[in-house]
Amino acid sequence: MIYVGILIASAFLLATFAVERFERRSAVPSVIVMIALGLAAQPLLRSQSVVAAELKSMVPMAGAIGLVLIVLEGALDIELRRERIKLAAKASAVAVAAFLLCAGAFILIATHVLLLGYLQAAILVTPFAVISSAIAIPASQLLEPSAREFVVYESSVSDIFGVLVFIALVNSGGTTGGFLTELAGGGLLSLILALVCSAALVLVSTRTNAHVRYIPLLAGLFALYASGELLHLSPLIMVLLFGLMLNNKEALDRVAALRGVAEKISPATVGEFKVLVQELTFAVRGFFFFLLGYSTNLSDFAVLRSWVAGAVILIIAYGVRYALLRVIERRLAASLAWIAPRGLVTVLLYLEAAQKVPLPAYLDGTVRLVVILSATFLALSRRASGAEHVPVEADAHRPPDDYHEVRPIE
């Protein structure tokens, strides 16, 4: 059984690599292919005594790890410059406004159709109002630099804001005052702790020249993320800030407490760390969507209500998005209108919501349909726009040419 497990894991990683190459050449989202592979693997894995419930229980953990890595990967690709503040502000405005408008519309529908209270409806619909950076950020590789940065900022802010709102709703005690207190207090505390912890991680990363340095750094980051979740905060802010600090050493010189740290951050070190994060993200993201497919029952897709609910969610989401882009960032409206996928964070929050609110069974199919259909729309829009795919030889994630040159951090 041990060697069978090794064989299955190796085959999975090779299949994930092949799926990513296939996506770059065909524009078919790897999300769809990995979910399909998970469905197809059900008979094989069950024949090897792999129980569906055991793998299904791993979905939340794989999703949480993947979410941290994806936000970190996106942050490590952003360069903070004065001329880009306006773009970041617009992206954040679109993310927050789209979330609030979509959530408001979904709440009205849930209260009238499912006859839920406003708090229960809000907890239920929050996952569907969040853009998934797990799909949006990789898809943005084919866009022009400004559009890609817009997607990274927008999807990261959407993830963070959505998680913060969801936590505030769960801990609100059912009152508006409780929700606002949790949202404001949790948001402020999350931001303060994020600044402190991010600065501490950067300082630690510049003060070690040990041979093994990236794994302990990631372990510390995950530990801080888990601690933030246990304290009902939004630790994704810390992940985002840490990545921004590490990739924008010039900006650190403007902070008195961190002055002088920038010169100790080697570009080669940052390049090596980026490669590690990208490789881990590739594996964990594929594993998550494979598990999602494996834990899916095909019968979930045979329920008409699942399709109707999914169609309503997507119509509202894309309608709101296009209207906001036309108002706030008209120049990018055409290229970004369909980049509003629901994915990893949607599934994670939905699984949590299902433990808090009694939900009809057909919504299990709805959440999977929304993920698959939104990824499909993204792929079709890329084909329609005639976007050129990044050649395998000129990978958009290729590290700096000098990243192999290992330099001491200090």
VOGU-3710 file (C-alpha; in Angstrom, 3 decimals, decimal comma):
1> miyvgilias> 0,000/0,000/0,000  2,943/2,324/0,689  4,304/1,951/-2,842  0,847/2,251/-4,327  0,503/5,562/-2,479  3,876/6,753/-3,812  2,859/5,728/-7,320  -0,482/7,548/-7,057  1,153/10,720/-5,675  3,819/10,705/-8,407
11> afllatfave> 1,222/10,135/-11,120  -0,853/12,983/-9,692  2,050/15,462/-9,776  2,981/14,476/-13,318  -0,650/14,791/-14,387  -0,858/18,231/-12,768  2,243/19,342/-14,670  0,792/18,040/-17,941  -2,508/19,818/-17,251  -0,709/23,130/-16,688
21> rferrsavps> 1,189/22,751/-19,968  -2,087/21,884/-21,676  -3,707/25,027/-20,256  -0,951/27,241/-21,644  -1,384/25,789/-25,111  -5,170/25,445/-25,234  -6,502/28,099/-22,765  -8,656/25,399/-21,125  -8,545/26,210/-17,381  -6,613/23,651/-15,364
31> vivmialgla> -9,353/23,921/-12,721  -11,833/22,178/-14,994  -9,361/19,488/-16,041  -8,297/18,752/-12,441  -11,906/18,474/-11,272  -12,597/16,134/-14,204  -9,542/14,041/-13,294  -10,793/13,845/-9,711  -14,142/12,562/-10,927  -12,479/10,048/-13,245
41> aqpllrsqsv> -10,185/8,812/-10,467  -13,042/7,821/-8,157  -13,301/4,176/-9,330  -9,513/3,694/-9,339  -8,871/5,114/-5,882  -11,849/3,355/-4,339  -10,573/0,080/-5,744  -7,406/0,727/-3,715  -9,498/1,129/-0,537  -9,210/4,917/-0,560
51> vaaelksmvp> -12,331/6,180/1,168  -13,992/9,271/-0,282  -14,757/10,681/3,164  -11,067/10,570/4,105  -9,997/12,567/1,062  -12,961/14,905/1,349  -11,836/15,847/4,848  -8,540/17,056/3,370  -10,221/19,619/1,094  -10,385/22,461/3,673
61> magaiglvli> -6,734/22,022/4,716  -5,469/21,890/1,142  -7,606/24,925/0,317  -6,282/26,977/3,240  -2,652/26,194/2,367  -3,301/26,930/-1,297  -4,966/30,248/-0,493  -1,938/31,437/1,497  0,485/30,402/-1,238  -1,574/31,972/-4,031
71> vlegaldiel> -1,912/35,343/-2,280  1,819/35,237/-1,456  2,694/34,418/-5,057  0,588/37,318/-6,303  2,139/39,736/-3,797  5,655/38,694/-4,818  4,849/39,778/-8,381  3,690/43,305/-7,448  6,022/46,278/-7,570  4,888/49,219/-5,457
81> rreriklaak> 5,460/52,513/-7,201  3,906/55,921/-6,738  2,422/55,877/-10,227  0,606/52,603/-9,474  -1,233/53,769/-6,366  -4,159/54,931/-8,478  -4,458/51,522/-10,152  -4,364/49,735/-6,792  -7,043/52,061/-5,415  -9,315/51,435/-8,401
91> asavavaafl> -8,838/47,671/-8,147  -9,640/47,748/-4,434  -12,721/49,868/-5,074  -14,009/47,421/-7,691  -13,338/44,454/-5,378  -15,177/45,930/-2,385  -18,062/47,430/-4,377  -18,611/44,218/-6,362  -18,606/42,174/-3,174  -21,140/44,425/-1,435
101> lcagafilia> -23,479/44,697/-4,426  -23,395/40,974/-5,186  -23,834/40,034/-1,524  -26,767/42,439/-1,187  -28,528/40,972/-4,223  -27,832/37,397/-3,106  -29,139/38,112/0,410  -32,454/39,415/-0,951  -32,862/36,292/-3,056  -31,875/33,920/-0,231
111> thvlllgylq> -34,287/35,508/2,246  -37,230/35,283/-0,176  -36,494/31,956/-1,874  -34,878/29,942/0,927  -36,778/31,778/3,676  -33,595/32,318/5,681  -33,040/35,089/8,203  -30,797/37,952/7,153  -27,830/36,700/9,174  -28,110/33,157/7,859
121> aailvtpfav> -28,552/34,457/4,316  -25,493/36,690/4,644  -23,354/33,792/5,882  -24,571/31,628/2,998  -24,060/34,129/0,157  -20,698/35,581/1,208  -18,714/32,742/-0,455  -20,398/33,419/-3,811  -19,582/37,146/-3,700  -15,803/36,598/-3,497
131> issaiaipas> -13,502/36,463/-6,515  -11,055/33,572/-6,284  -7,431/34,605/-6,605  -6,588/30,911/-7,045  -7,969/31,101/-10,592  -7,833/34,827/-11,359  -4,114/35,366/-10,685  -2,839/32,481/-12,882  -5,256/33,518/-15,648  -3,941/37,086/-15,576
141> qllepsaref> -0,521/35,962/-16,833  -1,694/36,506/-20,413  -2,773/40,114/-19,834  -0,821/43,318/-20,207  1,137/44,324/-17,063  -1,335/46,968/-15,824  -4,318/44,636/-16,284  -2,460/41,830/-14,536  -1,647/44,047/-11,566  -5,292/45,107/-11,437
151> vvyessvsdi> -6,353/41,449/-11,208  -3,782/40,645/-8,508  -4,848/43,602/-6,363  -8,564/43,064/-6,958  -8,671/39,321/-6,323  -6,430/39,575/-3,260  -8,538/42,371/-1,758  -11,722/40,439/-2,596  -10,377/37,356/-0,801  -9,266/39,322/2,251
161> fgvlvfialv> -12,395/41,460/2,510  -14,688/38,476/1,950  -12,981/36,392/4,638  -13,050/39,342/7,055  -16,785/39,892/6,478  -17,518/36,177/6,793  -15,683/35,931/10,126  -17,476/39,044/11,406  -20,856/37,572/10,429  -20,155/34,258/12,144
171> nsggttggfl> -19,045/35,973/15,361  -21,608/38,794/15,330  -24,072/37,124/17,672  -26,865/37,884/15,238  -26,858/41,669/15,736  -25,857/44,506/13,423  -23,855/46,133/16,193  -21,987/42,905/16,835  -21,185/42,547/13,139  -19,877/46,112/12,806
181> telaggglls> -17,820/45,762/15,982  -16,298/42,491/14,791  -15,650/43,903/11,313  -14,037/47,151/12,484  -12,173/45,660/15,434  -11,099/42,555/13,578  -10,024/44,558/10,544  -7,991/47,067/12,554  -6,384/44,398/14,730  -5,647/42,278/11,651
191> lilalvcsaa> -3,951/45,229/9,969  -1,834/46,117/13,012  -0,743/42,519/13,601  -0,129/42,079/9,883  2,260/45,047/9,811  4,134/43,823/12,884  4,319/40,167/11,809  5,241/40,984/8,208  8,028/43,286/9,336  9,262/40,616/11,759
201> lvlvstrtna> 9,317/37,957/9,031  11,237/40,243/6,692  13,751/41,029/9,438  14,207/37,326/10,172  14,675/36,561/6,477  17,493/39,125/6,251  19,338/37,878/9,309  19,989/34,280/8,459  22,470/32,710/6,080  21,601/29,119/6,954
211> hvryipllag> 21,513/26,569/4,158  17,862/25,780/4,960  16,048/29,103/5,230  12,909/29,155/3,095  11,044/26,250/4,688  11,360/27,715/8,219  10,225/31,062/6,802  7,148/29,469/5,220  6,507/27,482/8,388  6,490/30,706/10,395
221> lfalyasgel> 4,160/32,323/7,887  1,703/29,412/8,032  1,885/29,346/11,832  1,023/33,038/12,001  -1,792/32,509/9,479  -3,270/29,634/11,503  -2,973/31,667/14,719  -4,822/34,551/13,083  -7,617/32,230/11,979  -7,931/30,787/15,477
231> lhlsplimvl> -8,215/34,342/16,821  -10,948/35,084/14,228  -8,837/37,668/12,401  -8,004/38,023/8,707  -4,374/36,880/8,438  -4,397/37,026/4,622  -3,555/40,716/5,097  -0,290/39,609/6,707  0,475/37,264/3,824  -0,126/40,045/1,302
241> lfglmlnnke> 1,983/42,588/3,212  4,853/40,144/3,705  5,034/39,448/-0,017  4,859/43,154/-0,859  7,621/44,011/1,645  9,916/41,267/0,382  9,471/42,223/-3,274  9,660/45,990/-2,743  12,796/46,557/-0,719  13,090/50,176/-1,844
251> aldrvaalrg> 9,800/50,973/-0,119  11,219/49,716/3,182  13,727/52,570/3,228  10,853/54,989/3,755  10,013/53,356/7,109  12,398/54,511/9,831  12,221/51,238/11,781  13,083/49,223/8,675  15,651/51,576/7,170  18,738/49,664/6,160
261> vaekispatv> 16,950/46,332/5,838  16,413/46,806/2,114  20,099/46,580/1,265  20,272/43,195/2,987  17,561/41,678/0,788  19,324/40,021/-2,119  17,462/39,928/-5,482  18,806/36,396/-5,935  17,310/35,349/-2,611  13,928/36,816/-3,499
271> gefkvlvqel> 14,106/35,072/-6,878  14,795/31,711/-5,272  11,966/32,209/-2,796  9,580/33,071/-5,639  10,466/29,841/-7,421  9,800/27,805/-4,285  6,440/29,491/-3,717  5,437/28,990/-7,356  6,294/25,282/-7,268  4,427/24,716/-4,008
281> tfavrgffff> 1,440/26,692/-5,271  1,351/24,621/-8,439  1,222/21,365/-6,459  -1,229/22,443/-3,731  -3,657/24,170/-6,104  -3,802/21,104/-8,336  -4,244/18,827/-5,315  -7,139/20,942/-4,016  -9,146/20,914/-7,225  -8,401/17,225/-7,744
291> llgystnlsd> -9,803/16,518/-4,275  -12,798/18,719/-5,048  -13,511/16,618/-8,122  -12,994/13,384/-6,224  -15,448/14,455/-3,511  -18,093/15,453/-6,078  -21,074/13,294/-6,908  -22,182/13,422/-10,523  -25,763/13,344/-9,277  -25,205/16,884/-7,935
301> favlrswvag> -25,177/18,108/-11,536  -28,475/16,458/-12,393  -30,565/18,735/-10,159  -32,327/21,554/-12,030  -32,346/23,802/-8,966  -28,547/23,653/-8,826  -28,334/25,002/-12,372  -30,947/27,698/-11,791  -29,229/28,910/-8,624  -25,845/28,862/-10,358
311> aviliiaygv> -27,173/30,811/-13,344  -28,687/33,499/-11,114  -25,441/33,871/-9,159  -23,311/34,201/-12,287  -25,659/36,606/-14,082  -25,657/38,953/-11,109  -21,899/38,619/-10,547  -20,906/39,371/-14,136  -23,524/42,076/-14,575  -22,316/43,922/-11,482
321> ryallrvier> -18,683/43,494/-12,484  -19,100/44,858/-15,985  -21,068/47,869/-14,764  -18,423/48,704/-12,143  -15,550/48,349/-14,598  -17,303/50,645/-17,059  -17,604/53,280/-14,344  -14,292/52,892/-12,495  -11,818/51,525/-15,049  -13,330/51,800/-18,521
331> rlaaslawia> -9,999/51,166/-20,277  -9,773/47,627/-18,866  -13,480/46,794/-18,898  -13,381/44,673/-22,050  -10,331/42,606/-21,051  -11,316/42,093/-17,406  -15,092/41,683/-17,605  -14,976/37,868/-17,486  -12,131/37,537/-14,993  -14,375/37,062/-11,974
341> prglvtvlly> -13,978/33,357/-11,208  -15,256/31,649/-8,107  -12,993/28,925/-6,825  -10,869/27,950/-3,878  -11,997/30,600/-1,385  -15,624/30,135/-2,453  -15,470/26,411/-1,682  -13,661/26,980/1,613  -16,161/29,540/2,900  -19,120/27,495/1,649
351> leaaqkvplp> -17,935/24,433/3,571  -17,682/26,607/6,678  -21,104/28,157/6,027  -22,664/24,705/5,657  -21,682/24,024/9,277  -23,365/27,217/10,477  -26,543/27,337/8,392  -28,964/24,532/7,416  -28,760/24,439/3,630  -30,679/22,554/0,940
361> ayldgtvrlv> -28,659/19,709/-0,564  -28,807/21,065/-4,118  -26,490/23,949/-3,175  -23,602/21,461/-3,047  -24,036/21,105/-6,783  -24,483/24,864/-7,182  -21,129/25,749/-5,650  -19,324/23,294/-7,948  -21,236/24,498/-10,997  -20,393/28,116/-10,207
371> vilsatflal> -16,687/27,234/-9,958  -16,689/25,239/-13,213  -18,861/27,635/-15,239  -16,991/30,765/-14,149  -13,707/29,102/-15,142  -15,264/28,107/-18,470  -16,417/31,674/-19,162  -12,900/32,864/-18,392  -11,449/30,406/-20,914  -13,967/31,327/-23,598
381> srrasgaehv> -13,290/35,033/-23,119  -9,560/34,436/-23,562  -10,208/32,615/-26,814  -12,599/35,287/-28,054  -10,115/38,077/-27,305  -7,452/36,285/-29,304  -4,947/36,523/-26,473  -1,643/34,924/-27,257  -0,607/32,170/-24,913  2,685/32,357/-23,113
391> pveadahrpp> 5,073/29,903/-24,770  6,438/27,174/-22,588  9,979/28,316/-23,391  9,163/31,861/-22,228  7,246/31,096/-19,090  5,749/34,159/-17,431  6,883/32,809/-14,064  10,515/32,392/-15,105  12,788/33,587/-12,298  15,501/36,209/-12,772
401> ddyhevrpie> 18,458/35,048/-14,833  20,770/35,287/-11,843  18,646/33,446/-9,332  20,981/30,437/-9,374  23,741/32,574/-7,957  23,352/31,998/-4,210  24,397/35,107/-2,319  24,510/35,550/1,426  21,571/37,495/2,815  23,831/39,727/4,857
//
